[in-house]
Amino acid sequence: MGIAEIVESPMTNLAFPLREQRSSLSRTTHCGVQYFSLAMLLFLALNSMSFGQAPEDIQYGEAMNRGKAALQKSYASSADAAVKIKEAAAIDEQACRTRDPVLESKSDALKKKQQALDEESEAYAGTALSAYKSAHALQPGLAEPIFGEALALLQVKNYCEAIDKLESLRASGFNDPETKFALGKGLVSSAGVGSPQLQAGIDLLEEYIKEAERSGVDPEDPNFKTAKELRDDIAKPKAEKLRKKTDLKDREPNSVKCPTPFPAKTELPFVASISTAGGYNDNVLKLGDGAPLPPGFAQKDSVYNESSLTLGRDFAFRHAGSPPECSTGWLSDKLSLQYILVEDAFEELPRSDRILQTVFGSYQRSFTPDIGGLVKVNDDWLYRSQRVFSNIVTTQGALVFNETGRGKTLLSYYLIRTDGFTAQRPPNNPDGFANRVELAQSWVAIRDSSDFSAVLTLSGQYAHEWDEPSGIAVRFQRDEFLGKIEWKIFHARDQCAFVRALTARASETWQSDRYRDIASAPTGALSPRSDETNLVVFGVSIPMWYDRYMANAGIPDANRLEAVFEYRYTTRDSNFGVHAFDQNIFLATMKINF
């Protein structure tokens, strides 16, 4: 047997011996770990490609060396990034205290460099991952390429796949200290408060630290220092840090820490989603029972497809508050922009196909730690039969009261302008303005005992609406009540669960419309029209597939996919039967986020 090849552990300055290349995984893991200096490592690695080796053995050694070199570069870039973020943190402390914009600019410049170094580190780790995969394909019975893959996966923050590889190695007996350290790091990095995986990661790190101390490890050993930092500064304090953050939000919902988080890397400069849905509507035309079908229609029900595209972006800001009223000294503001395109295509009733385009922008400004103002402008364009049918522009102004981190109240006024594109003349012209005042409240009734996320949320709303049309035919007033309950039955506590959450919701909306003129009634009627409408909705949503880019973009469950199932029942009673109807809608939607 020739000299065994050696591969340096990319996480330390120590080395792991690669066993004889044709040995099985089980045989490999029974041997103890030997350590070599870096100089001896390089000597042996170069001389391992000795005379008489098979070509695949030489290729294996080359692939392992490529992986080792790329991973070392990845670690070097990560170390440089850590230096930049520490420098930025020191400047931030002074900038937040003095509110100096020059210092803030210096800090942002350092954070951009840190972000670039992190991206460079991930690129090197990706190269290492490819090299280790090639080595594993050449020698599938060896453990070292798998371990290299796991280390590279940790560097690109693909913790779940790394954990799977490390756990498979441990199950096969590959249970050396560095494998414990790597697995502990992966578990605590991917798990949240209340997750069994978090405690399992802490336990592994503690085992690693105790073993290292017994072996007389150098206190400055990189892995030893990192393990202690992970255990003492990150993993164990997670719950306490989260509790303090929640307490602050309960006392001062609009407060924000300084500095605000630097934007993390996302796939796109905005959040995008595409969804497609299949559904059934048993009364597309909203006809009353026994009412005849309009000319040209053979039925009133239809299966249909609903497709949508959503583009949006939020911009977070902060401004100085008065220290006596805000313990952090800073208050939060937010600008939101969004575009939505929805198309409904009815299989049996193509004349009812419609397209809705919506553009809106909103800005919320915090006045105090618990009071803010909101301005929102919404523009809706509805198309039918490929022609513009109507345009509705809505302007909302609201006072926002955040009583605590649990509850929110909005007092809003809406000015709504409606323009139809069907020829009408007074007194039958419905175009004009409508006014709406609204009081909306939401309250988190139950929180999770571990991570304080909302489990049961209750919402209520009352609105009064009246119109000022160009004609007199449809003048009316509306009173509206809405009640909603949302129950998060389950939510994932670590990044590795495919199903991120299971949420059920139910709502009921009641509308009372009172028309103020006899022209609203059918010909020959002696009293104005009056309608009572009731809408009941049941829904279940299942976000799936954790993605860190979605987490960086602010998607609530950090999910790439989401399945939504919904049932809607609408009934309208009217003093004129021609306006009464019942409608049932079933809809199943699949959504993908970018």
Protein Blocks (a to p, Z undefined) as FASTA:
>chain_A
ZZddddddfkbcbdcddddfkbcfklmmmpccddddfklmmmmmmmmmcghiafklmmmm
mmmmmmmmmmmmmmmmmmmmmmmmmmmmmmmmmmmmnopaklmmmmmmmmmmmmmmmmmm
mmmmmmmmmmmmmmmmmmmmbmklmmmmmmmmmmnopaklmmmmmmmmmmnopacfklmm
mmmmmmmmmpcehiaklmmmmmmmmmmmmmmmmnopafklmklmmmmmmmmmmmmmmmmm
mmmmmmmmmmmmmbccdddddddddfbfcdcdddddddddfblnopaehiacdehiabfb
dcdddddddddddddddddddfklomnopacddddddddddddddfklmmlgccdddddd
dddddfbfkbccddddddddddeehiafbdcddddddddddfblmbccdddddddddddf
bdcddfkbfgdcdddddddddddfbdcfklopafbdcdddddddddddfblmlgccdddd
dddddddfbacfbfklmblbdcddddddddddddfbfklpcehiabdcdddddddddddd
ddehiafklmmnopanlpabdcdddddddddddfbfklgccdddddddddddZZ
